[in-house]
Amino acid sequence: MLDSISLDHADLDTVIAAASARLRAEQRDNGHYVYELEADATIPAEYVLLEHFLDRIDPALQAKLGVYLRAIQGDSPQNPGGWPLFHDGAMDLSASVKAYFALKALGDDPQAPHMQRARAAILARGGAARTNVFTRIQLALFGAAPWHACPMMPVEIMLLPGWFPVSMDKISYWSRTVIAPLLVLMSKRPVAANPRQIRIDELFVTPPDQVRDYIRGPYKSAWGSVFKAIDVVLRPADRLFPARTRARAIQAALDFITPRLNGDDGLGGIYPAMANTVMMYHTLGYAPDHPDYQTAWQSVRKLITDASARIEGGIYVQPCLSPVWDTGLAAHALAEAEGDQSPAVAAACNWLIPRQILDVKGDWAIRKPHAPPGGWAFQYNNAYYPDVDDTAVVGMILHRTGDPAHEAAIERARLWILGMQSRSGGWGAFDSDNEFHYLNHIPFADHGALLDPPTEDVTARCVAFLAQLGHPQDRPAIERGVAFLRETQKPDGSWFGRWGTNYIYGTWSCLCALHAAGVDHGDHMIVRAVHWLLNRQREDGGWGEDCESYAYAEPGRYHESLPSQTAWALLGLMAVGETDHPAVARGMAYLQASQGEDGSWREQAYNAVGFPRVFYLRYHGYPRFFPLLALARFRNLTRSNDRIVPYGF
């Protein structure tokens, strides 16, 4: 049992060396890292249906997607036959309907036991009529639900000016790129080729054409009532829009999409935007060999991923690729383990430098036209959509190496991040001052993720980066960021984690930033956060957090310890002077004891989030580099004289 294991200081070097060697072995020849980024059943199911929409079916590929979908179907009391949003999670109705639809399209017999279980679970939850907006749009594209099941989203939205209460300028980058092609589809209302003529009427409690309450609510506020009334008015008015105006709006959508196609890295670098673009071109009559259509199709295909190491014969489709993020994080771990001048770190930095975006002012410039470009994107290429989180992580590793050749890139990153600070003092990931919260109350936004407002974890990363650089003229921006963190701390002492699971991730990020910013470790804000982390440690010395903490589960709790979450908690505690606390030694002992024979760590639990309560992520690289970073930092601090973390990350 891990409960009784204590830290073996003599073995620490061996553990770190093994983990470091494993991480180095996974570095690509050109210096970068990229690991799998896994979501739920939704995207592989959507890809199956995409091929059926186009009548472009690859039978061998589809069979392997079916293997994956069947393997991740639920079979537990909390999920007796549906599909969850994350490992060990409860059934999600929308993901389950898409997965069932995809398997039926693949040829699975509806009377097969796994299909019967899925159907029973779906009907018990109210059936396909109760799915979310994006699922109902998918069903409408196949004629499996009527178009009145979907909210009104006229393509003329593309023509609305930025000052208008509802406009493309006011929503997040991911919403912009997903919605632009989707508006064209919703205006044209195509019907999928669906060569096998698959229907899923059996998933409806009431026949789909007889359902009268597809759009329920509003539930959230008075804004919801206003927007629902507008939706009601727009329905009969939709056919009255002049044909010339509609054509102009469709052209506006194309004019938005075309310069952002982004080669085979795809529109926005994210699957839903890419797939919608493929269907849009198909619907508009583009030939499959048209360069834009080909580009969009290849970007989707690039996300197909072999899962056979875990699921024999299975493949799935990633939501996007994460090479810049993975490379930056791996480099931090290697720098801590092997030293700032490690050849592996140098190779990673040499790969990162050319990917700084210098010649494109992306959509972020709508709100910040005077900020000079200088960010990094998450994906291999995504010039219109760099993000400050990646930029701060990359900037900190470049600065840490002390290489004078990196100074210009660091300065450009610094100026861009300073320029992206929101009026509140915080930072959003991709946009600034994107806080038009009433838009999350429109019927289309039942996912509640139409916006990119400032968040605690992203703000912490920017504060940490600026503080690590140490420019005196940046103190006002840092202090405004610290004030944002002080204001957003939860009553229990934790911070919310927007992009990682969840309060452990947010609290780690904020403690590192507050230390880097020079906040006294005796500050009540830090004392409360430390107390919260210590109280969340599990009996075996580790930490873990349930993805359900984004809903109703207790923050910072899970039924098992997880290597990545344990590392975050330890890094946060060490940042604010708790290196010698017995809890830290116990956490290190957990990491030491749970290391695999290959030198790395494994976890099945999902460790990040795309949209809370809607879309979760499993970064396969997190248990590779975060435990190594924590163990190496502990070793380095315990062998130093001052026990002070000199970096923001």
C-alpha positions as CSV (number, residue, x, y, z in Angstrom):
1,M,0.0,0.0,0.0
2,L,1.2,3.5,-0.8
3,D,-0.2,4.7,2.5
4,S,2.9,3.3,4.3
5,I,5.5,4.4,1.8
6,S,7.9,7.2,2.8
7,L,10.1,9.3,0.7
8,D,13.4,7.7,-0.2
9,H,15.8,10.6,-0.7
10,A,18.6,8.3,-1.8
11,D,16.4,7.0,-4.7
12,L,15.3,10.5,-5.8
13,D,18.0,10.9,-8.4
14,T,17.2,7.5,-9.8
15,V,13.5,8.3,-10.2
16,I,14.2,11.7,-11.8
17,A,16.8,10.3,-14.1
18,A,14.4,7.6,-15.3
19,A,11.6,10.0,-15.9
20,S,13.9,12.5,-17.6
21,A,15.3,9.7,-19.9
22,R,11.7,8.7,-20.8
23,L,10.7,12.2,-21.6
24,R,13.9,12.8,-23.7
25,A,13.1,9.6,-25.6
26,E,9.8,11.0,-26.7
27,Q,11.2,14.2,-28.1
28,R,10.8,14.4,-31.9
29,D,13.9,14.7,-34.1
30,N,13.3,18.4,-34.6
31,G,13.0,19.1,-30.9
32,H,9.3,19.3,-30.3
33,Y,6.8,17.2,-28.3
34,V,3.2,16.3,-29.1
35,Y,1.1,13.9,-27.1
36,E,-2.5,12.7,-27.7
37,L,-5.3,15.0,-26.7
38,E,-8.4,12.9,-26.1
39,A,-11.9,14.1,-25.6
40,D,-15.1,12.0,-25.4
41,A,-17.2,10.0,-27.9
42,T,-18.6,13.1,-29.5
43,I,-15.9,13.9,-32.0
44,P,-15.2,10.4,-33.3
45,A,-19.0,9.9,-33.6
46,E,-19.2,13.2,-35.5
47,Y,-16.5,12.1,-37.8
48,V,-18.3,8.9,-38.6
49,L,-21.4,11.0,-39.4
50,L,-19.4,13.5,-41.5
51,E,-18.3,10.7,-43.9
52,H,-22.0,9.7,-44.2
53,F,-23.1,13.3,-44.7
54,L,-20.6,13.5,-47.6
55,D,-21.1,9.9,-48.8
56,R,-17.3,9.7,-48.6
57,I,-17.2,6.5,-46.4
58,D,-13.9,4.8,-45.7
59,P,-15.1,1.4,-44.4
60,A,-11.8,0.3,-42.8
61,L,-11.4,3.6,-41.0
62,Q,-15.0,3.5,-39.8
63,A,-14.7,0.0,-38.5
64,K,-11.8,1.1,-36.3
65,L,-13.7,4.1,-35.0
66,G,-16.5,1.7,-34.1
67,V,-14.0,-0.3,-32.0
68,Y,-13.1,2.8,-30.1
69,L,-16.7,3.9,-29.5
70,R,-17.8,0.5,-28.2
71,A,-14.8,0.4,-25.9
72,I,-15.6,3.6,-24.1
73,Q,-19.3,2.9,-23.7
74,G,-20.4,3.1,-20.0
75,D,-21.3,0.0,-18.0
76,S,-21.7,1.1,-14.4
77,P,-24.6,2.0,-12.1
78,Q,-24.1,5.7,-12.8
79,N,-23.8,5.0,-16.5
80,P,-25.5,1.7,-17.5
81,G,-25.2,2.1,-21.3
82,G,-24.5,5.7,-22.4
83,W,-21.3,7.5,-23.0
84,P,-19.6,9.8,-20.5
85,L,-17.8,13.1,-21.1
86,F,-14.7,11.8,-19.3
87,H,-13.4,8.6,-17.8
88,D,-15.5,7.2,-15.0
89,G,-18.1,9.9,-15.5
90,A,-21.8,9.8,-15.6
91,M,-23.7,9.4,-18.9
92,D,-24.0,12.4,-21.1
93,L,-27.2,12.4,-23.2
94,S,-25.9,14.3,-26.2
95,A,-22.6,12.3,-26.5
96,S,-24.7,9.1,-26.1
97,V,-27.1,10.0,-28.9
98,K,-24.3,10.9,-31.3
99,A,-22.4,7.7,-30.4
100,Y,-25.5,5.5,-30.9
101,F,-26.2,7.3,-34.2
102,A,-22.7,6.7,-35.4
103,L,-22.7,3.0,-34.4
104,K,-26.0,2.5,-36.2
105,A,-24.5,4.2,-39.3
106,L,-21.5,1.8,-39.0
107,G,-24.0,-1.1,-39.2
108,D,-24.4,-2.1,-35.6
109,D,-27.6,-4.0,-35.1
110,P,-30.0,-1.9,-32.9
111,Q,-31.0,-5.2,-31.2
112,A,-27.4,-5.9,-30.2
113,P,-27.0,-5.9,-26.4
114,H,-24.7,-2.8,-26.4
115,M,-27.2,-0.9,-28.6
116,Q,-30.2,-1.9,-26.5
117,R,-28.4,-0.7,-23.3
118,A,-27.6,2.6,-25.0
119,R,-31.1,3.1,-26.2
120,A,-32.6,2.3,-22.8
121,A,-30.3,4.8,-21.1
122,I,-31.0,7.5,-23.7
123,L,-34.8,7.1,-23.4
124,A,-34.6,7.1,-19.6
125,R,-33.0,10.5,-19.9
126,G,-35.8,11.9,-22.0
127,G,-34.6,10.8,-25.4
128,A,-32.9,12.7,-28.3
129,A,-35.3,15.6,-28.1
130,R,-33.5,16.7,-24.9
131,T,-30.0,16.8,-26.3
132,N,-28.0,20.0,-26.6
133,V,-28.1,22.5,-29.5
134,F,-25.1,21.2,-31.4
135,T,-26.5,17.6,-31.3
136,R,-29.9,18.8,-32.5
137,I,-28.3,20.6,-35.4
138,Q,-26.4,17.4,-36.3
139,L,-29.7,15.5,-36.2
140,A,-31.4,18.2,-38.4
141,L,-28.6,17.8,-41.0
142,F,-29.6,14.2,-41.3
143,G,-33.3,14.8,-41.3
144,A,-33.5,13.0,-38.0
145,A,-35.0,16.0,-36.3
146,P,-36.8,19.0,-37.8
147,W,-35.0,22.3,-38.2
148,H,-37.4,23.9,-35.7
149,A,-35.6,21.8,-33.1
150,C,-32.7,24.3,-33.5
151,P,-32.5,27.9,-32.4
152,M,-32.7,30.6,-35.0
153,M,-29.3,31.7,-36.1
154,P,-29.7,33.7,-39.3
155,V,-26.5,33.8,-41.4
156,E,-27.1,37.6,-41.6
157,I,-25.4,37.7,-38.1
158,M,-22.2,37.8,-40.2
159,L,-23.2,41.3,-41.4
160,L,-23.9,42.8,-37.9
161,P,-21.4,45.5,-36.9
162,G,-19.3,45.2,-33.8
163,W,-21.3,47.8,-31.9
164,F,-24.5,45.7,-32.2
165,P,-25.4,43.7,-29.0
166,V,-25.1,40.4,-30.9
167,S,-22.2,40.2,-33.3
168,M,-19.3,37.9,-34.3
169,D,-16.8,40.4,-32.8
170,K,-18.3,39.8,-29.3
171,I,-17.9,36.1,-29.0
172,S,-14.8,33.9,-28.4
173,Y,-12.4,32.7,-31.0
174,W,-13.7,29.1,-30.9
175,S,-17.3,30.3,-31.2
176,R,-16.4,32.5,-34.2
177,T,-14.7,29.7,-36.1
178,V,-17.4,27.1,-35.3
179,I,-20.3,29.4,-36.0
180,A,-19.2,31.1,-39.3
181,P,-19.6,27.9,-41.4
182,L,-22.4,26.7,-39.2
183,L,-24.5,29.8,-40.0
184,V,-24.2,28.9,-43.7
185,L,-25.4,25.4,-43.1
186,M,-28.3,26.6,-41.0
187,S,-29.4,28.9,-43.7
188,K,-29.1,26.3,-46.5
189,R,-30.5,23.5,-44.4
190,P,-28.9,20.7,-46.5
191,V,-29.8,17.0,-46.1
192,A,-27.0,14.6,-45.6
193,A,-26.4,12.1,-48.3
194,N,-26.8,9.4,-45.7
195,P,-26.4,6.6,-48.2
196,R,-27.6,3.9,-45.8
197,Q,-30.6,6.0,-44.9
198,I,-30.0,5.6,-41.2
199,R,-32.6,7.1,-38.9
200,I,-32.8,7.1,-35.1
201,D,-36.6,7.6,-34.5
202,E,-36.3,4.9,-31.7
203,L,-34.3,7.4,-29.6
204,F,-37.3,9.8,-29.4
205,V,-39.9,9.5,-26.6
206,T,-42.3,11.5,-28.9
207,P,-41.9,11.3,-32.7
208,P,-39.4,14.0,-33.7
209,D,-41.9,15.9,-35.8
210,Q,-44.4,16.0,-33.0
211,V,-42.1,17.5,-30.3
212,R,-43.2,21.1,-29.5
213,D,-40.7,22.0,-26.8
214,Y,-37.2,21.4,-28.3
215,I,-36.1,24.8,-27.0
216,R,-37.0,25.0,-23.3
217,G,-36.4,27.6,-20.7
218,P,-35.2,30.1,-20.4
219,Y,-33.6,29.1,-17.2
220,K,-30.8,31.6,-16.5
221,S,-32.1,35.1,-16.3
222,A,-34.4,37.8,-17.7
223,W,-32.0,38.0,-20.7
224,G,-33.1,34.4,-21.5
225,S,-36.7,35.6,-21.8
226,V,-35.7,38.4,-24.1
227,F,-33.7,36.2,-26.4
228,K,-36.3,33.5,-26.5
229,A,-38.8,36.1,-27.6
230,I,-36.5,37.2,-30.3
231,D,-36.1,33.6,-31.4
232,V,-39.9,33.2,-31.7
233,V,-40.1,36.4,-33.8
234,L,-37.2,35.4,-36.1
235,R,-38.7,32.1,-37.1
236,P,-41.4,33.4,-39.5
237,A,-39.3,36.3,-40.4
238,D,-36.4,34.1,-41.6
239,R,-37.9,33.5,-45.0
240,L,-38.5,37.2,-45.5
241,F,-34.8,38.1,-45.6
242,P,-34.0,39.4,-49.1
243,A,-32.2,36.9,-51.2
244,R,-29.5,39.5,-52.0
245,T,-28.9,40.1,-48.3
246,R,-28.6,36.4,-47.6
247,A,-26.2,35.9,-50.4
248,R,-24.1,38.8,-49.1
249,A,-24.1,37.3,-45.6
250,I,-23.0,33.9,-47.0
251,Q,-20.2,35.7,-48.8
252,A,-19.2,37.4,-45.6
253,A,-18.9,34.0,-43.9
254,L,-16.7,32.8,-46.8
255,D,-14.6,36.0,-46.6
256,F,-14.1,35.4,-42.9
257,I,-13.2,31.7,-43.3
258,T,-11.0,31.8,-46.4
259,P,-8.0,33.7,-44.9
260,R,-8.2,31.6,-41.7
261,L,-8.3,28.2,-43.3
262,N,-4.8,27.6,-41.8
263,G,-3.7,24.9,-44.2
264,D,-3.9,21.3,-43.0
265,D,-3.9,22.7,-39.4
266,G,-7.5,23.8,-40.1
267,L,-9.8,26.7,-39.3
268,G,-9.1,27.7,-35.7
269,G,-7.1,24.5,-35.3
270,I,-10.2,22.8,-33.8
271,Y,-12.3,19.9,-35.1
272,P,-15.8,21.4,-35.0
273,A,-14.8,24.4,-37.1
274,M,-13.0,22.2,-39.6
275,A,-15.9,19.7,-40.0
276,N,-18.4,22.5,-40.3
277,T,-16.3,24.1,-43.0
278,V,-16.1,20.8,-45.0
279,M,-19.9,20.5,-44.8
280,M,-20.3,24.1,-45.8
281,Y,-18.2,23.7,-48.9
282,H,-20.0,20.5,-49.8
283,T,-23.4,22.3,-49.4
284,L,-22.3,25.3,-51.5
285,G,-21.5,22.9,-54.4
286,Y,-17.7,23.1,-54.2
287,A,-16.0,20.2,-56.0
288,P,-14.0,17.9,-53.6
289,D,-10.8,18.8,-55.5
290,H,-11.4,22.6,-55.0
291,P,-8.3,23.8,-53.1
292,D,-10.3,25.2,-50.2
293,Y,-12.4,22.1,-49.9
294,Q,-9.3,19.9,-50.0
295,T,-7.6,22.0,-47.4
296,A,-10.5,21.7,-45.0
297,W,-10.8,18.0,-45.6
298,Q,-7.2,17.3,-45.0
299,S,-7.3,19.3,-41.8
300,V,-10.0,17.0,-40.4
301,R,-8.1,13.9,-41.5
302,K,-5.0,15.0,-39.7
303,L,-6.7,14.6,-36.4
304,I,-7.4,10.9,-36.8
305,T,-5.3,9.1,-34.2
306,D,-4.3,5.5,-33.5
307,A,-5.5,4.3,-30.2
308,S,-4.4,0.7,-30.6
309,A,-1.9,0.8,-27.8
310,R,-4.8,1.1,-25.4
311,I,-7.7,-0.2,-27.4
312,E,-6.7,-3.0,-29.8
313,G,-7.8,-2.1,-33.4
314,G,-9.2,1.3,-32.3
315,I,-8.8,4.8,-33.6
316,Y,-10.3,8.1,-32.6
317,V,-10.3,11.7,-33.7
318,Q,-8.6,14.4,-31.6
319,P,-10.3,17.7,-31.0
320,C,-7.1,19.5,-31.9
321,L,-3.3,19.0,-31.6
322,S,-1.2,20.5,-28.8
323,P,2.4,20.6,-29.8
324,V,3.4,24.1,-28.6
325,W,1.8,23.5,-25.2
326,D,3.3,20.1,-24.9
327,T,6.7,21.3,-26.0
328,G,6.8,24.2,-23.6
329,L,5.7,22.1,-20.6
330,A,8.1,19.3,-21.4
331,A,11.0,21.8,-21.7
332,H,10.2,23.2,-18.2
333,A,10.4,19.7,-16.8
334,L,13.6,18.9,-18.5
335,A,15.2,22.2,-17.5
336,E,14.3,21.5,-13.9
337,A,15.6,17.9,-14.1
338,E,18.7,18.4,-16.3
339,G,19.6,22.0,-16.0
340,D,18.7,25.1,-18.0
341,Q,21.4,24.3,-20.6
342,S,20.2,20.8,-21.3
343,P,20.5,20.0,-25.1
344,A,16.9,18.7,-25.0
345,V,15.7,22.1,-23.7
346,A,17.7,23.9,-26.3
347,A,16.2,21.8,-29.1
348,A,12.7,22.5,-27.8
349,C,13.4,26.2,-27.7
350,N,14.9,26.1,-31.2
351,W,11.7,24.5,-32.4
352,L,9.5,27.0,-30.6
353,I,11.2,30.3,-31.6
354,P,10.1,30.2,-35.3
355,R,6.5,29.5,-34.3
356,Q,6.1,32.9,-32.7
357,I,3.4,34.8,-34.6
358,L,4.8,38.0,-35.9
359,D,3.2,38.9,-39.2
360,V,-0.5,38.4,-38.5
361,K,-2.7,40.6,-36.3
362,G,-5.4,38.1,-35.5
363,D,-8.9,38.5,-34.2
364,W,-7.6,39.6,-30.9
365,A,-6.7,42.9,-32.5
366,I,-10.4,43.8,-32.7
367,R,-10.3,44.8,-29.1
368,K,-6.5,45.5,-28.9
369,P,-5.6,47.1,-32.2
370,H,-2.4,48.7,-30.8
371,A,-0.9,45.6,-29.2
372,P,2.0,44.3,-31.3
373,P,1.9,40.7,-32.3
374,G,4.2,38.3,-30.5
375,G,2.2,35.3,-29.2
376,W,2.3,31.6,-29.7
377,A,-0.6,29.4,-30.7
378,F,-1.5,26.1,-29.1
379,Q,-1.3,24.1,-32.4
380,Y,1.4,23.7,-35.0
381,N,-0.1,26.7,-36.8
382,N,-3.0,29.0,-35.9
383,A,-1.8,32.5,-36.8
384,Y,-5.1,34.3,-36.2
385,Y,-5.5,32.8,-32.8
386,P,-2.4,32.8,-30.5
387,D,-3.2,32.5,-26.8
388,V,-1.5,34.2,-23.8
389,D,-1.3,31.0,-21.8
390,D,0.9,29.3,-24.3
391,T,2.8,32.5,-24.8
392,A,3.6,32.9,-21.1
393,V,4.7,29.3,-20.7
394,V,7.0,29.5,-23.8
395,G,8.2,32.9,-22.7
396,M,9.2,31.6,-19.3
397,I,11.2,28.7,-20.6
398,L,13.0,30.9,-23.2
399,H,13.8,33.4,-20.4
400,R,14.9,30.6,-18.1
401,T,17.6,29.4,-20.5
402,G,19.4,32.8,-20.3
403,D,20.2,32.6,-24.0
404,P,20.7,36.1,-25.4
405,A,19.4,34.8,-28.8
406,H,16.0,34.5,-27.1
407,E,15.7,38.1,-25.9
408,A,13.9,39.6,-28.9
409,A,11.3,36.8,-28.9
410,I,10.8,37.2,-25.1
411,E,10.3,41.0,-25.5
412,R,7.8,40.6,-28.3
413,A,5.9,38.1,-26.1
414,R,6.0,40.5,-23.1
415,L,4.6,43.4,-25.1
416,W,1.8,41.3,-26.6
417,I,0.8,39.9,-23.2
418,L,0.8,43.4,-21.6
419,G,-1.3,44.6,-24.5
420,M,-3.9,41.8,-23.9
421,Q,-4.6,42.6,-20.3
422,S,-8.3,43.2,-19.7
423,R,-9.8,46.2,-17.9
424,S,-10.5,44.0,-14.9
425,G,-6.8,43.3,-14.5
426,G,-7.2,39.7,-15.6
427,W,-6.4,37.9,-18.9
428,G,-8.6,35.7,-21.1
429,A,-7.0,33.0,-23.2
430,F,-7.4,34.4,-26.7
431,D,-9.3,37.6,-26.4
432,S,-9.4,40.7,-24.2
433,D,-12.4,42.1,-22.4
434,N,-14.6,39.4,-23.9
435,E,-17.2,39.8,-21.1
436,F,-20.5,40.2,-22.9
437,H,-22.1,37.7,-20.5
438,Y,-25.7,38.3,-21.7
439,L,-24.7,36.4,-24.9
440,N,-24.5,33.1,-22.9
441,H,-28.2,33.4,-22.4
442,I,-29.2,33.1,-26.1
443,P,-31.0,29.8,-27.0
444,F,-28.0,28.8,-29.1
445,A,-25.6,29.1,-26.1
446,D,-27.0,26.2,-23.9
447,H,-23.3,25.1,-23.5
448,G,-22.6,28.4,-21.7
449,A,-19.2,28.8,-23.4
450,L,-19.7,31.5,-26.0
451,L,-17.2,33.8,-24.4
452,D,-13.6,34.0,-23.3
453,P,-13.6,36.2,-20.2
454,P,-10.5,36.7,-17.9
455,T,-9.9,33.6,-15.8
456,E,-7.8,32.9,-12.7
457,D,-5.4,30.3,-14.2
458,V,-4.6,32.3,-17.4
459,T,-4.2,35.5,-15.3
460,A,-1.8,33.7,-13.0
461,R,0.3,32.5,-15.9
462,C,0.6,36.1,-17.3
463,V,1.4,37.5,-13.9
464,A,4.1,34.8,-13.4
465,F,5.7,35.5,-16.8
466,L,5.8,39.2,-16.3
467,A,7.1,38.8,-12.7
468,Q,9.8,36.4,-13.8
469,L,11.1,38.9,-16.4
470,G,11.2,41.5,-13.6
471,H,10.8,44.7,-15.6
472,P,10.0,47.6,-13.1
473,Q,7.7,49.2,-15.6
474,D,5.5,46.1,-15.6
475,R,4.7,46.4,-11.9
476,P,1.3,48.2,-12.4
477,A,0.1,45.4,-14.8
478,I,1.3,42.8,-12.3
479,E,-0.4,44.5,-9.4
480,R,-3.6,44.7,-11.3
481,G,-3.3,41.0,-12.1
482,V,-2.7,40.2,-8.4
483,A,-5.7,42.3,-7.4
484,F,-7.8,40.2,-9.9
485,L,-6.6,37.0,-8.2
486,R,-7.3,38.4,-4.8
487,E,-10.8,39.2,-5.9
488,T,-11.5,35.8,-7.5
489,Q,-10.2,33.6,-4.7
490,K,-13.0,31.3,-3.5
491,P,-14.2,31.5,0.2
492,D,-12.5,28.2,0.9
493,G,-9.1,29.5,-0.3
494,S,-9.0,27.8,-3.7
495,W,-9.0,29.3,-7.2
496,F,-11.1,28.0,-10.1
497,G,-9.2,26.3,-13.0
498,R,-10.7,27.2,-16.4
499,W,-8.4,25.1,-18.5
500,G,-7.2,22.3,-16.1
501,T,-9.0,20.1,-13.6
502,N,-9.9,22.2,-11.6
503,Y,-9.4,23.9,-8.2
504,I,-6.1,22.1,-7.7
505,Y,-5.0,23.4,-11.1
506,G,-6.2,26.9,-10.5
507,T,-4.7,27.0,-7.0
508,W,-1.3,25.8,-8.1
509,S,-1.3,28.3,-10.9
510,C,-2.2,31.2,-8.6
511,L,0.3,30.3,-5.8
512,C,3.1,30.2,-8.4
513,A,2.1,33.6,-9.7
514,L,1.7,35.2,-6.3
515,H,5.1,34.0,-5.2
516,A,6.7,35.2,-8.4
517,A,5.0,38.6,-8.0
518,G,6.5,39.0,-4.5
519,V,3.4,38.6,-2.4
520,D,4.4,37.7,1.1
521,H,3.9,34.1,1.9
522,G,2.2,35.1,5.1
523,D,-0.5,37.0,3.2
524,H,-3.9,35.7,4.2
525,M,-4.7,34.9,0.6
526,I,-1.7,32.5,0.4
527,V,-2.3,31.1,3.9
528,R,-5.9,30.2,3.0
529,A,-4.8,28.5,-0.3
530,V,-2.1,26.5,1.5
531,H,-4.6,25.3,4.1
532,W,-7.0,24.3,1.4
533,L,-4.4,22.2,-0.5
534,L,-3.2,20.5,2.7
535,N,-6.8,19.6,3.6
536,R,-7.3,18.0,0.2
537,Q,-4.3,15.6,0.4
538,R,-5.4,11.9,0.3
539,E,-4.2,9.2,2.7
540,D,-1.7,7.8,0.2
541,G,0.0,11.2,-0.1
542,G,-1.4,12.2,-3.4
543,W,-4.1,14.6,-4.7
544,G,-6.9,14.1,-7.2
545,E,-9.9,16.0,-8.4
546,D,-13.1,14.8,-10.0
547,C,-14.1,16.5,-13.3
548,E,-17.6,16.7,-11.7
549,S,-16.1,19.5,-9.5
550,Y,-17.2,21.7,-12.5
551,A,-20.7,20.7,-11.6
552,Y,-21.7,19.5,-8.1
553,A,-18.8,17.4,-6.8
554,E,-16.7,18.7,-3.9
555,P,-13.7,20.8,-5.1
556,G,-10.3,19.0,-4.9
557,R,-11.6,15.5,-4.2
558,Y,-11.5,12.3,-6.2
559,H,-11.6,8.6,-5.3
560,E,-8.0,8.1,-6.3
561,S,-4.8,10.1,-6.4
562,L,-3.6,11.3,-9.8
563,P,0.1,12.0,-10.7
564,S,-0.6,15.3,-12.6
565,Q,-2.9,16.7,-9.9
566,T,-0.4,15.6,-7.2
567,A,2.4,17.4,-9.0
568,W,0.3,20.6,-9.3
569,A,-0.5,20.6,-5.6
570,L,3.2,20.0,-4.7
571,L,4.4,22.7,-7.1
572,G,2.0,25.2,-5.6
573,L,3.0,24.4,-2.0
574,M,6.7,24.6,-2.8
575,A,6.3,27.9,-4.6
576,V,5.1,29.5,-1.3
577,G,7.8,28.1,1.0
578,E,6.3,24.8,2.1
579,T,9.0,22.5,0.7
580,D,9.8,21.2,4.2
581,H,6.2,20.5,5.1
582,P,5.6,16.8,5.9
583,A,2.7,16.8,3.4
584,V,5.2,17.6,0.6
585,A,7.4,14.7,1.5
586,R,4.3,12.4,1.5
587,G,3.3,13.7,-1.9
588,M,6.8,13.1,-3.3
589,A,6.7,9.6,-1.9
590,Y,3.4,9.0,-3.7
591,L,5.0,10.1,-7.0
592,Q,8.1,8.0,-6.3
593,A,6.1,4.9,-5.6
594,S,3.6,5.3,-8.5
595,Q,6.2,5.7,-11.2
596,G,5.9,3.1,-13.9
597,E,8.6,0.7,-15.1
598,D,9.2,2.9,-18.2
599,G,10.1,5.9,-16.0
600,S,6.8,7.7,-16.5
601,W,3.3,7.8,-14.9
602,R,-0.1,6.9,-16.2
603,E,-3.6,8.1,-15.4
604,Q,-6.9,7.3,-17.0
605,A,-8.8,10.2,-15.4
606,Y,-9.3,13.3,-17.5
607,N,-7.1,16.2,-16.4
608,A,-8.4,19.3,-18.3
609,V,-11.5,20.9,-19.7
610,G,-12.5,22.5,-22.9
611,F,-15.8,23.8,-21.7
612,P,-16.9,23.1,-18.1
613,R,-19.8,20.7,-17.9
614,V,-19.8,20.2,-21.7
615,F,-16.4,19.1,-23.0
616,Y,-13.5,17.6,-21.1
617,L,-9.9,16.7,-22.2
618,R,-7.3,14.2,-21.3
619,Y,-3.8,15.4,-22.0
620,H,-1.7,12.3,-22.3
621,G,1.5,14.3,-21.7
622,Y,0.5,15.7,-18.3
623,P,1.6,12.6,-16.3
624,R,4.8,12.6,-18.3
625,F,6.1,16.0,-17.4
626,F,4.3,17.4,-14.4
627,P,5.5,14.7,-11.9
628,L,9.0,15.1,-13.2
629,L,8.9,18.8,-12.8
630,A,7.7,18.5,-9.2
631,L,10.2,15.8,-8.2
632,A,13.1,17.7,-9.8
633,R,12.1,20.9,-8.1
634,F,11.8,19.3,-4.8
635,R,15.3,17.8,-5.1
636,N,16.8,21.1,-6.3
637,L,15.1,23.1,-3.5
638,T,16.1,20.7,-0.7
639,R,19.7,20.9,-1.9
640,S,19.7,24.7,-2.1
641,N,20.4,27.1,0.6
642,D,17.4,29.4,0.4
643,R,14.5,27.0,-0.6
644,I,13.2,29.8,-2.9
645,V,11.7,29.0,-6.3
646,P,13.3,31.4,-8.8
647,Y,10.8,31.0,-11.6
648,G,7.1,31.8,-12.3
649,F,6.3,28.3,-13.4
